[in-house]
Structure formats: structure tokens, C-alpha cells
């Protein structure tokens, strides 16, 4: 092993090997990667075997060369989608915050869960706030339910087969009743919850769809339960729906460029 190899961590070497594929226009051999990374062929070979096992790299036996694998491609697509969703959704929630004066959020679906990836806080001194990049379930809360309602039935079954803890005394956990709620959300296009994940917090949310009509996220307005009555929820829902449609259009435009 060279002095240079011994002076860097294993993580750094793995990263360098993966990045060697970034600008490659064809599958790479061990010698090419070793030269570009300044590593020995033995070290590169060991790293590649580990990356093949994890699916980050594919080995082409007929040519004895390597290319990015399905796991790496999936990570790239997720990163691209997340950035695109953020770019498409932030103008929409900023507009909503300006119209309503309440906290607005942008949520991204992550497999069978979700994370907040954007927030514009309320101008009110007492307001609802959320933590970005925190893993949150899909079966509870308006943001998650608005996504779950439009997912494949198999995915809905999977989500509802998991644990469903009660966050407050009003948390809806019964799968049959959640399914009834999802059917209602599909019919009207938006979700509303009150005090089910956080006491005194209410939210109206609508889904954002990609070019394949899959729900990839949602946006919402969150506010104190006492601030709006039932009649006002409908008017707010129309604003949220309009903003979600705008975000969907922006996202689809980015995906077709």
C-alpha cells in the first residue's frame, strides 16, 4: 500500500471509487479506476466487491468491467426527485403562507414513510412548527394521509399492517376507519386532521403528483384548532388544493425537461 493510500480512511477510498463512475460514459475496469483514484488495483478490487454486494455497482463478467448498479441509480433518482420536489413545492407553500398567515409545510414521501423538507412559519406569535427531515408515518396526520390515500393498494396494506401508536387521545388507529378516511380523501382530493398527532394542532393537506401520477409528496397548512371553524376548513382546502396542483405542474415540467 502506498503512503497516499494509508493516509486516507476506508470511507474516503470507497467514495473515490464510486465517484470514478460519475463521468464515465462506458463501464470501467479495475486498472482504470485504480489510476483515476491513485489506489492500488488490489484495494480497488476489494472495494468493488463490497459495492457489488450492496448493489451500488454491477459486475459485467463478459468484459470484466464495472458500472453503477441499481442501488446507486435509485439513490440518484431519489436525490434528484427530492431536489425537484423542493424546487416545485417551496413557491407553493410560500404563496399559501402569504395568503393564510399560518405555517405551511412541504412533505416528501420516503418509501412507506415521509419527511418534512420545507416549511414557512406562521406570522402569528403562537404558531405550529415542525422539524424538517424527521421521519413521520403516513397513516397519521393530514400530510401523510393525503399521500397514502393515492398510493397503490398493496402499499396501503403494508403501511396499515405496521404499528400505529396513539399520539394523542384523538389519534385514529383502527385500520378500517383509516381506510374509510382514505376513501373520503380520494373523493375530495384533500385531507384534514385535528389534534391527532399534536394536541391543539389542525392541518389541511393535499398531495403532489409526479409525471406518472404517483403521490410523491404533499403540502399543508397547519394552525391552532381554535382558529378555524368547519366552514372555513373548506375554503382553506380549496387554497391548498390549488397550491398542490401548482406544485404538481411545476414538478412535471421539471421532469420533462
N, C-alpha and C positions, 0 to 999 in steps of 0.2 A: 504493500500500500504506500502511495506517495505521501509526502508531508502534507500536501494540499488536501488529500482525502482524509487524513487523520485529524485535520483541524476543523472539520465541519461535522455537524450532527447527522445522524441517520435520516432524520426528518428532512433536513435540507437536501440531502442527496436524492431522496425519493421525490421531492418536489422538483428538483432539477431534471430528473429523468422524465417525469410527467410533462413538464413544460417543453421538453425537447420535441414533443408531438404537436405543439401549438401551431407552428408554422409549416409543419410537414405536409407536402402535397401527395406523398406516397408512403406506404409502410416503411418502417425503419429497421435496420439491422443493429445488432449489438455494437459492432465496431463504430458505426456512425454515431450512435448515442454516446458511446464512451468518449469519442473525440470531441463532440459538442459540449459535453459536460465536464471534461477534464478528469474523468474517472477511469479506473481500470475496467477491462471487459468483465473480469470476474465479479466485481462489485455491481456493475450494471446488470449482469445476468441474474444475480441473486435478487436484486430489486424488481426486475421484470417478472420473475417467477411469482413473487408476492403480489404484484399488481395483477397478474393474470388470474391468480386465485380469487382475488376480490372482485374481478370483473371490470377493473379500471382499464385493463389492457387486454387485447386479443392476440394470441399467437397464431401465425399462419404457417402451418407445418410445411406446406409445399414449397415455400420460399424461405423459411426460417427467419421471417421478419415479423415485426410487431406493428400494431395500430391501436388507436384508442378503442376501448371496449364499451359495452352498453352502459355500465355504471357511470363512466366518465361522461358519456353523451347525455345520460339522464341528469347528471349534476349540472352540466352546462345549460341544458334546456330549462331546468328549474331556476337557475340564476338569471337567465335571460327573461323568463316569464315573470319572475318577481320584480325585476327592474322595469319591465314593460308595464306591469300592473301598477306599480308605484307611480310611474310617469302618467299613466292614464287616469288613475284614481285621485291623485292629490288635487288637481284643479277642481274636480267634482266636489270633494269634501270641503275645500276652501270656500267654494260657492255656497254650499249648504250652511257652513258655519256663519257666513256673512248674512244669509237670509234668516237664519233661525236664532243666532246668538248663543247656540248651545254647542256642546262638544260633539265633534264629528270624527268618525274613525274609518280607516280603510283596513280591511282584513284580507289576508291571503290564505287560501286553502293549502294545507300541507298534508298530503296523504289523507288520512282519516281524522285529521285534526285541523287546527287553524292557528294563525298568529296575527296580531295587530302589526301592520307595517307602516301605518301613518296615522297621525292624529292632529287635529286642530282644536285647541281647548276653547271652552266657553268663555265669553267675556264677563259672565256673572261671577261675583265673589265666592258664591257657594256653587260648586260645579262637580260634574262627574269627570274622572280621569281614568286612563288605562295605562298599562305598561306594554310597550312595544316589544315584540319578539318573545313574548311569553306564550307557551303552548296552552291552548284552550280547547275544550271539547266542542264538537259540532252539535251535539244534541241539546245543548242548553244555551240560552241567550239568543237574542234576535239575529245577531250577525251570523252565528253558526247555523241556526235553524233555516235561515234564508238560503244558505248554501246547500245544506243537507237535503232540503225538500226537492231539489232539482238534480240530485245525484242518481246514479244507477241504483235500481232496487237492491242489487247484491251488496253494494257499498252501504246502503241504508241499513240492511240487515246486519252487516258487520258492526257498524257503529252502535246500533241498539243492542247488540249482544254483549257489549262490554259493560264495565262498571258505570253506574250512574248515581253518584253520591248526591245527597241533598245539600245544596249550598245555603239555602235559607228555608224557612218554613213553607214557602210557596213554590219551591222548586218542583217542576213536573218531571217525574222519573218513570212513570208507568209507560212501557213501550207502546201499548195500544193507544193510549191517549196522545202520546207524541206522534204516532202515525196519523191520527186524526188531525192533529195540528199541522203536520206537513202537507196533508191533502188540502187543507184550507189555504196554506201559504202558496201552494202551486196554483190554486184557483185565482187568488187575488194578486199574487206577484210580490208580496212583501210580508214581513214578519213583525210582530210586536210582542214584547215581554215586559213585565213589570215586577221588579223585586225578586226575580228568580235566581240570579247569580249574585247580585249585590243588593242588599236591602235599600229601599228608597230610590233605587235606580231603575229608570224605564228606558226602553230603546225601541226604535223603529229602524228596520234594515231591509235592504233589497240586494239581490245577487248581481254579480258582474260575470258575463259570459265571454268565453273566447270564441275564436272563429269556428270551432267545432260544436258550439252551443253547450259546452261543458261549463259548469259553475266553478270559476277559479278564485273567486273572492266575493266580497260584499262591502257595502258601505252603510254607515248607520249614523243616526243622530241619537245621542244619549243625554238624558235630562232627569231631573228630580221628578218622581212620580206626581207630586202635587202641582206641578206647573201646567200640565195639560189635562183637559177632560177628554172623554171618549170622542166627542165630535171633532175636537181639534186633532186627534190622532189621525183621522182620515185625511185631513188637509196636509198634515206633515208627511204622511205616507206618499201622497202624490208628488211632493217635492223630492222625497228620497228616491222614488221610482224614476223620476225624470233624471236625477243626477246619476243613477245607476245605468240608465240607458245611454247617457252621455259618455260615461266611463267605458261601457261596453263598446261603443262606436270607436272611441279613441284607441282602445286595446286592439280591436280588429284591424283598424287602419295600420297600426304598427306591425301587426303580424303579417300583413300582406305586402309590406314594403320589400 
